[in-house]
Amino acid sequence: MRDVEVLPGARIRWVELPGTSPARLYLHGLGCSSAPHFTEAATHPLLFGRRTLLMDLLGFGISDRPTSFGYTLDEHADVLATALRSIGLSAVEVVAHSMSGAVAVSLATRHPSLVGRLALVDSNLDPLTPRPAPGSAGIATYTESEFVHGVGWERTLRRAGPRWAATMRLAGREALYRTALDLVKTTARAQLLRLTLPRMYLHPTGFAPADVAGLEAAGVRVVEVPDCGHNIMIDNVDGFASALVTAW
């Protein structure tokens, strides 16, 4: 396990696998952790051999959970930038699942020298309407007090189910709530369309993102992966690895 201080008294942590450059950075979804979600895919024969960082965002997984941090998508991107610069990385290949796709788009927009290629894995691009449901839409129906100190936390864990709850319970409650609240307002699509670096968007069969034609017109490669749900890299490891190397 590696770590670096990104705020006074707060450290981001990751699992690192040695290999060649450019480095590949894997980022998890809301309430998740990169090592449990990406290790099998990152060590797949088609992807193994590159320097690999399975990094947890501040507030999630094995990283620290400062309660004073804002946890907006842009703030997540900025502390990721601090971490990458601290270890001398630039032009990394970023593979980002779900919520972290919006963070990765912000990272590439705000710190363009740090991101060389961008792969979004069934990621959030557009705003969501808060409603009783698993994930950010459900979390955003509560006030912060209701979520952190009231019924919101336990209800969210129950809605998540046992697999998701296994990593969600590691997250700081403030981190989970504030990240979700900003995520439902995301404008990542507009930022993604303006980027000029190589970009791809992986999605499960039957669940393409809105306005595929608009994404492709802006140079985003939209790739369908069969036999999987939202967790593409877990449900179909071979398909995920093949899609990444083919599209890149």
SEKE-422955 format. One line per 5 residues: their letters; for each residue x, y, z of N, C-alpha, C. Coordinates in nm, 2 decimals, decimal comma. Example, Ala and Ser with C-alpha at 12.3 -4.5 7.8 and 13.67 -1.06 7.14 Angstrom:
// SEKE-422955
as = 1,32/-0,57/0,78/1,23/-0,45/0,78/1,32/-0,33/0,78 ~ 1,28/-0,22/0,71/1,37/-0,11/0,71/1,29/0,00/0,79
//
This chain:
// SEKE-422955
mrdve = 0,08/-0,12/0,00/0,00/0,00/0,00/0,09/0,12/0,00 ~ 0,05/0,22/-0,08/0,12/0,35/-0,09/0,03/0,46/-0,04 ~ 0,09/0,57/0,00/0,00/0,69/0,04/0,08/0,82/0,02 ~ 0,00/0,93/0,01/0,06/1,06/0,01/-0,04/1,16/0,07 ~ 0,02/1,25/0,14/-0,06/1,36/0,21/-0,11/1,45/0,10
vlpga = -0,24/1,47/0,09/-0,30/1,56/-0,01/-0,37/1,68/0,06 ~ -0,39/1,68/0,18/-0,44/1,79/0,27/-0,37/1,78/0,40 ~ -0,36/1,88/0,48/-0,30/1,87/0,61/-0,37/1,76/0,69 ~ -0,29/1,66/0,72/-0,34/1,55/0,81/-0,43/1,45/0,73 ~ -0,44/1,45/0,60/-0,53/1,36/0,53/-0,45/1,30/0,41
rirwv = -0,46/1,17/0,40/-0,38/1,10/0,30/-0,47/1,02/0,21 ~ -0,43/1,02/0,08/-0,49/0,93/-0,02/-0,40/0,80/-0,02 ~ -0,46/0,69/-0,04/-0,39/0,56/-0,04/-0,43/0,48/-0,16 ~ -0,33/0,39/-0,20/-0,36/0,31/-0,32/-0,27/0,18/-0,31 ~ -0,31/0,09/-0,39/-0,23/-0,03/-0,41/-0,17/-0,02/-0,55
elpgt = -0,04/-0,04/-0,56/0,04/-0,02/-0,68/0,10/-0,15/-0,73 ~ 0,09/-0,17/-0,86/0,16/-0,29/-0,93/0,26/-0,23/-1,02 ~ 0,38/-0,29/-1,01/0,49/-0,23/-1,10/0,47/-0,26/-1,24 ~ 0,53/-0,18/-1,33/0,52/-0,21/-1,47/0,57/-0,09/-1,55 ~ 0,54/-0,09/-1,68/0,59/0,01/-1,77/0,51/0,14/-1,77
sparl = 0,56/0,24/-1,83/0,49/0,37/-1,85/0,42/0,37/-1,99 ~ 0,32/0,45/-2,00/0,26/0,54/-1,90/0,18/0,46/-1,80 ~ 0,17/0,52/-1,68/0,10/0,45/-1,57/-0,05/0,45/-1,60 ~ -0,12/0,35/-1,54/-0,26/0,34/-1,56/-0,33/0,36/-1,42 ~ -0,42/0,45/-1,41/-0,49/0,48/-1,28/-0,63/0,43/-1,29
ylhgl = -0,67/0,35/-1,19/-0,80/0,30/-1,18/-0,88/0,37/-1,07 ~ -1,00/0,42/-1,10/-1,08/0,49/-1,00/-1,21/0,43/-0,98 ~ -1,26/0,41/-0,86/-1,38/0,34/-0,83/-1,50/0,43/-0,83 ~ -1,62/0,37/-0,82/-1,75/0,44/-0,81/-1,78/0,48/-0,67 ~ -1,90/0,54/-0,66/-1,95/0,59/-0,53/-1,96/0,48/-0,43
gcssa = -1,90/0,50/-0,32/-1,91/0,40/-0,21/-1,83/0,27/-0,24 ~ -1,74/0,28/-0,33/-1,66/0,16/-0,36/-1,51/0,18/-0,33 ~ -1,43/0,09/-0,38/-1,29/0,09/-0,35/-1,22/0,03/-0,47 ~ -1,11/0,08/-0,52/-1,05/0,04/-0,64/-0,99/-0,10/-0,64 ~ -0,92/-0,14/-0,54/-0,86/-0,27/-0,53/-0,96/-0,38/-0,54
phfte = -1,07/-0,38/-0,46/-1,17/-0,49/-0,48/-1,24/-0,49/-0,61 ~ -1,26/-0,38/-0,67/-1,34/-0,37/-0,80/-1,25/-0,39/-0,92 ~ -1,12/-0,36/-0,92/-1,04/-0,36/-1,04/-0,93/-0,46/-1,05 ~ -0,89/-0,52/-0,93/-0,77/-0,60/-0,94/-0,77/-0,71/-1,04 ~ -0,88/-0,79/-1,05/-0,89/-0,89/-1,15/-0,87/-0,84/-1,29
aathp = -0,94/-0,73/-1,32/-0,93/-0,67/-1,45/-0,79/-0,62/-1,48 ~ -0,73/-0,55/-1,38/-0,60/-0,49/-1,40/-0,49/-0,59/-1,42 ~ -0,51/-0,71/-1,37/-0,41/-0,82/-1,38/-0,44/-0,91/-1,50 ~ -0,55/-0,88/-1,57/-0,58/-0,96/-1,69/-0,46/-0,96/-1,79 ~ -0,44/-1,07/-1,86/-0,32/-1,08/-1,95/-0,32/-0,96/-2,05
llfgr = -0,43/-0,91/-2,09/-0,44/-0,80/-2,19/-0,40/-0,67/-2,13 ~ -0,41/-0,66/-2,00/-0,38/-0,53/-1,93/-0,26/-0,53/-1,84 ~ -0,22/-0,64/-1,80/-0,11/-0,66/-1,70/0,02/-0,61/-1,76 ~ 0,11/-0,56/-1,68/0,24/-0,52/-1,72/0,26/-0,37/-1,73 ~ 0,16/-0,29/-1,71/0,17/-0,15/-1,70/0,18/-0,11/-1,56
rtllm = 0,25/0,00/-1,53/0,25/0,05/-1,39/0,10/0,08/-1,36 ~ 0,05/0,03/-1,25/-0,09/0,03/-1,22/-0,12/0,09/-1,08 ~ -0,20/0,19/-1,07/-0,24/0,24/-0,94/-0,39/0,22/-0,92 ~ -0,42/0,14/-0,81/-0,56/0,12/-0,77/-0,59/0,21/-0,66 ~ -0,63/0,33/-0,69/-0,64/0,44/-0,59/-0,78/0,47/-0,54
dllgf = -0,79/0,49/-0,41/-0,91/0,53/-0,35/-0,92/0,68/-0,33 ~ -1,04/0,73/-0,37/-1,06/0,88/-0,35/-1,06/0,91/-0,20 ~ -1,03/1,03/-0,17/-1,04/1,08/-0,04/-1,18/1,06/0,02 ~ -1,19/1,00/0,14/-1,32/0,97/0,19/-1,37/0,83/0,17 ~ -1,30/0,75/0,09/-1,35/0,62/0,05/-1,24/0,51/0,06
gisdr = -1,28/0,39/0,08/-1,19/0,28/0,08/-1,09/0,29/0,19 ~ -0,96/0,28/0,15/-0,85/0,29/0,25/-0,79/0,43/0,26 ~ -0,85/0,53/0,19/-0,80/0,67/0,21/-0,86/0,73/0,33 ~ -0,81/0,84/0,38/-0,86/0,91/0,50/-0,99/0,97/0,47 ~ -1,07/1,01/0,57/-1,20/1,06/0,56/-1,22/1,19/0,64
ptsfg = -1,15/1,29/0,60/-1,17/1,42/0,67/-1,31/1,47/0,66 ~ -1,37/1,51/0,77/-1,51/1,56/0,77/-1,52/1,70/0,73 ~ -1,41/1,78/0,73/-1,41/1,92/0,69/-1,40/1,94/0,54 ~ -1,37/1,83/0,46/-1,35/1,85/0,32/-1,48/1,86/0,25 ~ -1,49/1,93/0,13/-1,62/1,95/0,07/-1,67/1,83/-0,02
ytlde = -1,57/1,75/-0,07/-1,61/1,63/-0,15/-1,69/1,66/-0,27 ~ -1,67/1,78/-0,33/-1,73/1,80/-0,47/-1,65/1,73/-0,57 ~ -1,70/1,71/-0,69/-1,63/1,64/-0,79/-1,50/1,71/-0,83 ~ -1,51/1,84/-0,83/-1,38/1,92/-0,86/-1,28/1,91/-0,75 ~ -1,33/1,91/-0,63/-1,23/1,89/-0,52/-1,17/1,76/-0,52
hadvl = -1,25/1,65/-0,55/-1,19/1,52/-0,56/-1,08/1,52/-0,67 ~ -1,11/1,59/-0,78/-1,01/1,60/-0,89/-0,88/1,67/-0,85 ~ -0,90/1,77/-0,77/-0,78/1,85/-0,73/-0,69/1,77/-0,64 ~ -0,75/1,70/-0,54/-0,66/1,62/-0,46/-0,60/1,50/-0,53 ~ -0,67/1,45/-0,63/-0,61/1,35/-0,71/-0,49/1,41/-0,78
atalr = -0,50/1,53/-0,83/-0,39/1,59/-0,90/-0,27/1,61/-0,81 ~ -0,30/1,65/-0,68/-0,20/1,67/-0,58/-0,12/1,53/-0,56 ~ -0,20/1,42/-0,55/-0,14/1,29/-0,54/-0,05/1,26/-0,65 ~ -0,10/1,27/-0,78/-0,03/1,23/-0,89/0,10/1,32/-0,91 ~ 0,09/1,45/-0,88/0,21/1,53/-0,89/0,31/1,50/-0,79
sigls = 0,26/1,46/-0,67/0,35/1,42/-0,56/0,44/1,30/-0,59 ~ 0,39/1,22/-0,68/0,47/1,10/-0,71/0,53/1,11/-0,85 ~ 0,52/1,23/-0,91/0,59/1,25/-1,04/0,52/1,20/-1,16 ~ 0,39/1,18/-1,16/0,32/1,12/-1,27/0,26/1,23/-1,36 ~ 0,25/1,20/-1,49/0,18/1,29/-1,58/0,13/1,20/-1,69
avevv = 0,04/1,25/-1,77/-0,01/1,18/-1,89/-0,05/1,03/-1,86 ~ -0,12/1,01/-1,75/-0,16/0,88/-1,71/-0,28/0,84/-1,79 ~ -0,30/0,71/-1,80/-0,42/0,65/-1,86/-0,52/0,63/-1,74 ~ -0,63/0,70/-1,74/-0,73/0,69/-1,64/-0,85/0,61/-1,68 ~ -0,88/0,51/-1,59/-0,99/0,42/-1,61/-1,08/0,44/-1,50
ahsms = -1,20/0,50/-1,52/-1,28/0,55/-1,41/-1,43/0,49/-1,42 ~ -1,47/0,43/-1,31/-1,60/0,37/-1,31/-1,71/0,46/-1,25 ~ -1,82/0,47/-1,31/-1,94/0,53/-1,26/-1,92/0,67/-1,21 ~ -1,93/0,70/-1,08/-1,91/0,83/-1,03/-1,78/0,89/-1,06 ~ -1,67/0,80/-1,05/-1,54/0,85/-1,08/-1,51/0,90/-1,22
gavav = -1,60/0,85/-1,31/-1,59/0,90/-1,45/-1,61/1,06/-1,45 ~ -1,70/1,11/-1,37/-1,72/1,25/-1,36/-1,60/1,32/-1,30 ~ -1,54/1,25/-1,20/-1,42/1,31/-1,14/-1,31/1,31/-1,24 ~ -1,29/1,20/-1,31/-1,19/1,19/-1,41/-1,20/1,30/-1,52 ~ -1,32/1,32/-1,56/-1,34/1,43/-1,66/-1,30/1,56/-1,60
slatr = -1,33/1,59/-1,48/-1,29/1,71/-1,41/-1,14/1,72/-1,40 ~ -1,08/1,60/-1,37/-0,93/1,60/-1,36/-0,87/1,64/-1,49 ~ -0,92/1,58/-1,60/-0,86/1,61/-1,73/-0,89/1,75/-1,77 ~ -1,00/1,81/-1,73/-1,03/1,95/-1,76/-0,94/2,05/-1,68 ~ -0,93/2,02/-1,56/-0,86/2,12/-1,47/-0,71/2,10/-1,46
hpslv = -0,67/1,97/-1,49/-0,52/1,94/-1,49/-0,49/1,86/-1,61 ~ -0,49/1,92/-1,73/-0,48/1,84/-1,85/-0,35/1,77/-1,87 ~ -0,24/1,82/-1,81/-0,11/1,75/-1,83/-0,10/1,62/-1,76 ~ -0,19/1,60/-1,67/-0,19/1,47/-1,59/-0,26/1,36/-1,65 ~ -0,34/1,38/-1,75/-0,42/1,27/-1,81/-0,39/1,26/-1,96
grlal = -0,34/1,14/-2,00/-0,31/1,11/-2,14/-0,42/1,05/-2,21 ~ -0,50/0,96/-2,15/-0,61/0,89/-2,21/-0,72/0,88/-2,10 ~ -0,84/0,86/-2,15/-0,95/0,86/-2,05/-1,05/0,75/-2,10 ~ -1,07/0,65/-2,01/-1,17/0,55/-2,03/-1,28/0,56/-1,92 ~ -1,40/0,59/-1,96/-1,51/0,60/-1,87/-1,59/0,47/-1,87
vdsnl = -1,62/0,41/-1,76/-1,68/0,28/-1,75/-1,83/0,30/-1,69 ~ -1,92/0,30/-1,78/-2,06/0,33/-1,74/-2,08/0,44/-1,64 ~ -2,02/0,55/-1,68/-2,00/0,67/-1,59/-2,12/0,77/-1,60 ~ -2,13/0,84/-1,49/-2,23/0,95/-1,48/-2,18/1,07/-1,57 ~ -2,27/1,11/-1,66/-2,25/1,22/-1,75/-2,35/1,34/-1,73
dpltp = -2,47/1,30/-1,68/-2,58/1,40/-1,67/-2,64/1,41/-1,53 ~ -2,71/1,51/-1,50/-2,78/1,53/-1,37/-2,88/1,42/-1,35 ~ -2,90/1,39/-1,23/-3,01/1,29/-1,19/-3,11/1,36/-1,10 ~ -3,23/1,31/-1,10/-3,34/1,35/-1,01/-3,33/1,27/-0,89 ~ -3,32/1,34/-0,77/-3,32/1,26/-0,64/-3,45/1,18/-0,63
rpapg = -3,44/1,05/-0,59/-3,56/0,97/-0,58/-3,51/0,85/-0,49 ~ -3,61/0,78/-0,42/-3,57/0,66/-0,34/-3,52/0,55/-0,43 ~ -3,39/0,53/-0,43/-3,32/0,43/-0,51/-3,18/0,41/-0,46 ~ -3,11/0,30/-0,49/-2,97/0,28/-0,45/-2,89/0,39/-0,52 ~ -2,78/0,43/-0,45/-2,68/0,52/-0,51/-2,71/0,67/-0,49
sagia = -2,65/0,75/-0,57/-2,65/0,89/-0,55/-2,79/0,95/-0,55 ~ -2,88/0,91/-0,64/-3,01/0,96/-0,65/-3,09/0,94/-0,51 ~ -3,07/0,83/-0,45/-3,13/0,80/-0,32/-3,07/0,88/-0,21 ~ -2,94/0,89/-0,21/-2,87/0,96/-0,10/-2,91/1,11/-0,11 ~ -2,93/1,16/-0,22/-2,96/1,31/-0,24/-3,10/1,34/-0,19
tytes = -3,18/1,24/-0,16/-3,31/1,27/-0,11/-3,31/1,32/0,04 ~ -3,20/1,30/0,11/-3,18/1,33/0,25/-3,11/1,47/0,26 ~ -3,13/1,53/0,38/-3,04/1,64/0,42/-2,91/1,57/0,47 ~ -2,80/1,65/0,49/-2,68/1,59/0,54/-2,70/1,54/0,68 ~ -2,77/1,61/0,76/-2,80/1,56/0,90/-2,88/1,43/0,90
efvhg = -2,98/1,42/0,81/-3,06/1,30/0,81/-2,97/1,18/0,76 ~ -2,88/1,21/0,67/-2,80/1,10/0,62/-2,69/1,06/0,72 ~ -2,62/1,15/0,77/-2,50/1,13/0,86/-2,55/1,08/1,00 ~ -2,65/1,14/1,05/-2,69/1,12/1,19/-2,82/1,05/1,20 ~ -2,90/1,04/1,10/-3,03/0,99/1,10/-3,05/0,85/1,03
vgwer = -3,16/0,84/0,96/-3,20/0,71/0,90/-3,13/0,69/0,76 ~ -3,07/0,79/0,70/-3,02/0,78/0,57/-2,91/0,68/0,54 ~ -2,82/0,68/0,64/-2,70/0,59/0,62/-2,75/0,44/0,62 ~ -2,83/0,40/0,72/-2,87/0,26/0,72/-2,96/0,22/0,61 ~ -3,05/0,31/0,57/-3,13/0,28/0,45/-3,05/0,27/0,33
tlrra = -2,95/0,35/0,31/-2,87/0,34/0,19/-2,79/0,21/0,19 ~ -2,74/0,17/0,30/-2,67/0,04/0,30/-2,76/-0,08/0,27 ~ -2,88/-0,07/0,32/-2,98/-0,18/0,29/-3,01/-0,18/0,14 ~ -3,03/-0,06/0,08/-3,07/-0,05/-0,06/-2,95/-0,10/-0,15 ~ -2,83/-0,08/-0,10/-2,71/-0,11/-0,18/-2,69/-0,26/-0,20
gprwa = -2,74/-0,34/-0,10/-2,72/-0,49/-0,11/-2,58/-0,53/-0,05 ~ -2,56/-0,66/-0,03/-2,44/-0,70/0,04/-2,31/-0,67/-0,03 ~ -2,30/-0,68/-0,16/-2,17/-0,66/-0,23/-2,13/-0,52/-0,22 ~ -2,22/-0,43/-0,26/-2,19/-0,29/-0,26/-2,17/-0,24/-0,11 ~ -2,25/-0,28/-0,02/-2,24/-0,24/0,12/-2,10/-0,28/0,18
atmrl = -2,04/-0,38/0,13/-1,91/-0,43/0,18/-1,81/-0,32/0,17 ~ -1,81/-0,24/0,06/-1,72/-0,13/0,05/-1,78/0,00/0,09 ~ -1,91/0,02/0,07/-1,97/0,14/0,11/-1,96/0,17/0,26 ~ -1,96/0,07/0,34/-1,95/0,09/0,48/-1,81/0,14/0,52 ~ -1,72/0,13/0,44/-1,58/0,19/0,46/-1,58/0,34/0,44
agrea = -1,67/0,39/0,36/-1,67/0,53/0,33/-1,71/0,62/0,45 ~ -1,65/0,74/0,45/-1,70/0,84/0,55/-1,84/0,88/0,51 ~ -1,92/0,90/0,61/-2,06/0,94/0,58/-2,07/1,07/0,52 ~ -1,99/1,17/0,57/-1,99/1,30/0,50/-1,94/1,29/0,36 ~ -1,84/1,21/0,34/-1,78/1,19/0,20/-1,88/1,13/0,11
lyrta = -1,95/1,03/0,15/-2,05/0,97/0,07/-2,17/1,06/0,03 ~ -2,21/1,13/0,14/-2,33/1,22/0,11/-2,29/1,34/0,02 ~ -2,18/1,41/0,06/-2,14/1,53/-0,02/-2,10/1,49/-0,16 ~ -2,04/1,38/-0,18/-2,01/1,34/-0,32/-2,13/1,31/-0,40 ~ -2,22/1,24/-0,34/-2,35/1,20/-0,41/-2,43/1,33/-0,44
ldlvk = -2,43/1,42/-0,35/-2,51/1,55/-0,37/-2,45/1,63/-0,49 ~ -2,32/1,63/-0,50/-2,26/1,70/-0,62/-2,28/1,62/-0,75 ~ -2,27/1,48/-0,73/-2,28/1,40/-0,85/-2,42/1,41/-0,92 ~ -2,53/1,42/-0,85/-2,66/1,43/-0,91/-2,67/1,57/-0,99 ~ -2,58/1,66/-0,97/-2,58/1,78/-1,04/-2,47/1,79/-1,15
ttara = -2,41/1,68/-1,18/-2,29/1,68/-1,27/-2,32/1,73/-1,41 ~ -2,23/1,80/-1,46/-2,23/1,85/-1,60/-2,11/1,79/-1,68 ~ -2,07/1,66/-1,64/-1,96/1,60/-1,70/-1,96/1,59/-1,85 ~ -2,08/1,57/-1,91/-2,10/1,55/-2,05/-2,04/1,67/-2,12 ~ -2,08/1,79/-2,08/-2,03/1,91/-2,15/-1,88/1,92/-2,15
qllrl = -1,82/1,89/-2,03/-1,68/1,89/-2,02/-1,61/1,78/-2,11 ~ -1,67/1,66/-2,11/-1,61/1,55/-2,19/-1,61/1,59/-2,34 ~ -1,72/1,65/-2,38/-1,72/1,69/-2,53/-1,62/1,79/-2,56 ~ -1,57/1,87/-2,47/-1,47/1,97/-2,50/-1,33/1,92/-2,49 ~ -1,31/1,81/-2,43/-1,17/1,75/-2,42/-1,12/1,70/-2,56
tlprm = -0,99/1,70/-2,58/-0,94/1,66/-2,71/-0,85/1,54/-2,69 ~ -0,82/1,49/-2,57/-0,74/1,37/-2,56/-0,82/1,24/-2,60 ~ -0,76/1,13/-2,62/-0,83/1,01/-2,65/-0,93/0,97/-2,54 ~ -1,05/0,95/-2,58/-1,16/0,92/-2,48/-1,24/0,80/-2,53 ~ -1,28/0,72/-2,43/-1,38/0,61/-2,47/-1,48/0,60/-2,35
ylhpt = -1,59/0,54/-2,39/-1,70/0,52/-2,29/-1,75/0,38/-2,31 ~ -1,73/0,30/-2,21/-1,78/0,16/-2,21/-1,91/0,15/-2,14 ~ -2,00/0,07/-2,20/-2,14/0,05/-2,14/-2,19/-0,09/-2,17 ~ -2,27/-0,14/-2,08/-2,33/-0,27/-2,10/-2,43/-0,27/-2,22 ~ -2,44/-0,39/-2,28/-2,54/-0,40/-2,39/-2,67/-0,36/-2,34
gfapa = -2,74/-0,28/-2,42/-2,87/-0,24/-2,39/-2,88/-0,12/-2,30 ~ -2,77/-0,06/-2,26/-2,77/0,05/-2,17/-2,67/0,16/-2,22 ~ -2,68/0,20/-2,34/-2,60/0,30/-2,40/-2,62/0,44/-2,33 ~ -2,53/0,52/-2,32/-2,55/0,66/-2,27/-2,64/0,74/-2,37 ~ -2,70/0,84/-2,31/-2,78/0,93/-2,40/-2,69/1,00/-2,50
dvagl = -2,75/1,02/-2,62/-2,69/1,09/-2,73/-2,55/1,04/-2,77 ~ -2,55/0,91/-2,80/-2,43/0,85/-2,85/-2,37/0,92/-2,97 ~ -2,46/0,96/-3,06/-2,41/1,03/-3,18/-2,34/1,16/-3,14 ~ -2,38/1,23/-3,04/-2,31/1,35/-3,00/-2,18/1,32/-2,94 ~ -2,17/1,22/-2,86/-2,04/1,17/-2,81/-1,94/1,14/-2,92
eaagv = -1,99/1,06/-3,01/-1,90/1,01/-3,12/-1,86/1,13/-3,21 ~ -1,95/1,22/-3,23/-1,91/1,34/-3,31/-1,80/1,42/-3,25 ~ -1,79/1,41/-3,11/-1,69/1,49/-3,04/-1,56/1,40/-3,03 ~ -1,56/1,28/-3,08/-1,44/1,20/-3,08/-1,44/1,10/-2,97 ~ -1,54/1,08/-2,90/-1,55/0,98/-2,79/-1,59/0,85/-2,85
rvvev = -1,51/0,74/-2,83/-1,54/0,61/-2,88/-1,64/0,54/-2,78 ~ -1,75/0,51/-2,82/-1,85/0,45/-2,74/-1,85/0,30/-2,77 ~ -1,83/0,22/-2,67/-1,80/0,07/-2,69/-1,90/-0,01/-2,60 ~ -1,97/-0,10/-2,67/-2,07/-0,19/-2,60/-1,99/-0,31/-2,55 ~ -2,02/-0,35/-2,42/-1,96/-0,47/-2,37/-2,07/-0,57/-2,33
pdcgh = -2,07/-0,69/-2,38/-2,18/-0,78/-2,36/-2,17/-0,85/-2,22 ~ -2,28/-0,92/-2,19/-2,28/-1,01/-2,07/-2,23/-0,94/-1,94 ~ -2,29/-0,83/-1,91/-2,25/-0,76/-1,79/-2,36/-0,66/-1,75 ~ -2,35/-0,61/-1,63/-2,43/-0,51/-1,58/-2,34/-0,38/-1,56 ~ -2,38/-0,30/-1,46/-2,31/-0,17/-1,43/-2,16/-0,20/-1,40
nimid = -2,13/-0,30/-1,33/-1,99/-0,33/-1,29/-1,93/-0,41/-1,40 ~ -1,90/-0,35/-1,51/-1,85/-0,42/-1,63/-1,72/-0,50/-1,60 ~ -1,63/-0,43/-1,52/-1,50/-0,49/-1,50/-1,50/-0,61/-1,41 ~ -1,61/-0,63/-1,34/-1,63/-0,75/-1,25/-1,71/-0,85/-1,33 ~ -1,82/-0,81/-1,39/-1,91/-0,91/-1,45/-1,86/-0,97/-1,58
nvdgf = -1,78/-0,91/-1,65/-1,72/-0,96/-1,78/-1,58/-0,91/-1,79 ~ -1,49/-0,97/-1,72/-1,35/-0,93/-1,71/-1,28/-0,94/-1,85 ~ -1,30/-1,05/-1,92/-1,25/-1,06/-2,06/-1,30/-0,95/-2,15 ~ -1,43/-0,93/-2,15/-1,49/-0,83/-2,23/-1,44/-0,69/-2,20 ~ -1,43/-0,66/-2,07/-1,38/-0,53/-2,03/-1,23/-0,51/-2,08
asalv = -1,15/-0,61/-2,06/-1,01/-0,59/-2,10/-0,99/-0,58/-2,25 ~ -1,07/-0,66/-2,32/-1,07/-0,66/-2,47/-1,11/-0,52/-2,52 ~ -1,22/-0,47/-2,46/-1,27/-0,34/-2,50/-1,17/-0,23/-2,48 ~ -1,10/-0,23/-2,37/-1,00/-0,13/-2,34/-0,89/-0,13/-2,44 ~ -0,83/-0,25/-2,46/-0,71/-0,25/-2,55/-0,75/-0,23/-2,70
taw = -0,87/-0,27/-2,73/-0,92/-0,25/-2,87/-0,95/-0,11/-2,90 ~ -1,02/-0,04/-2,81/-1,06/0,10/-2,83/-0,94/0,19/-2,82 ~ -0,84/0,15/-2,74/-0,72/0,24/-2,73/-0,61/0,20/-2,83
//
